[in-house]
Amino acid sequence: MEKLYGDVVRSGDVDRLGEYEVTESSIVAFAVQWDPQWFHVDPGAAGDGPFGGLIASGIQTMAILQKLAVEAVFGKFHILCGKELTDVRFRQPVRPGSVISGTMTTTTVLPEPDRGRVLVGYDVELTDANSGVVLTAVMAVYMMLPDTP
């Protein structure tokens, strides 16, 4: 598939993300390597903890966001780089069995033709099919404009 350039992006565009199923084993495997807190790695102890069970690391939730964003949106475009990820809010825990999806709504499109790029801003929302919104954030990326050397 031929990749698109940032000149086709419009403020108000809404992109729907695919789905990602979170399993107990994926939570534990991720946390063992990147966030080995007991409520991410020990299902028994987590059951007696403040969340009433195992929960995914916030870092894992952001990694899921990135995977879904690349598959549904960024993979279609000539992306130069990410600029920022701000206002990240973890609205509720992600648990084993969660099916994560969401939306990316384009909020800003700021062409920089002299630099051959456009800055595109998004409001992001991830949801769990079972329990509602789990993460919100603001994201911005640079995309190439056509005829950029």
C-alpha positions, 0 to 999 in steps of 0.5 A: 500500500502506498503511504499518504502524506500529511497534506490529506489530514484534516482537523476533525478527522476521527480514526477508529483503532483496532482491538487488542486483547489483554491477557494475564500472561501478557500483563505479567510478561510485560511487567516482569521486564518493564514495571515489576511491581507486585500488583502487575506480576503477582496475581495472588498478592494483587487479589488482596491489593487495592485493585482487587486483582492483577492490573496492567502497567500504565506503561503497557497501556501506552505501548498498546496505544502506540501499537494500535495507533501505528496499525490504524493511523500512523502506518498509512502515512509518511511519518517523520517522528513523534513530537509529544505525548501529553496530558496522559490520564489513566482513567481506570485499570486495565485488567486481564480479559480487557479488549482495548480499542479507541479513537484518535481525533485530529485536532490540529494540522499545522503545515510547515512547507518550508520544512517539508512537514506538517504537525498533526495533533490528536486527542486520543481515547482508549476504551475497554469493551467491558468497562469504558474509558481507560486512557486519554491523552494528547499526541502530536506527530510530524508527517512529511509533505509531498515532494519532500527531499 
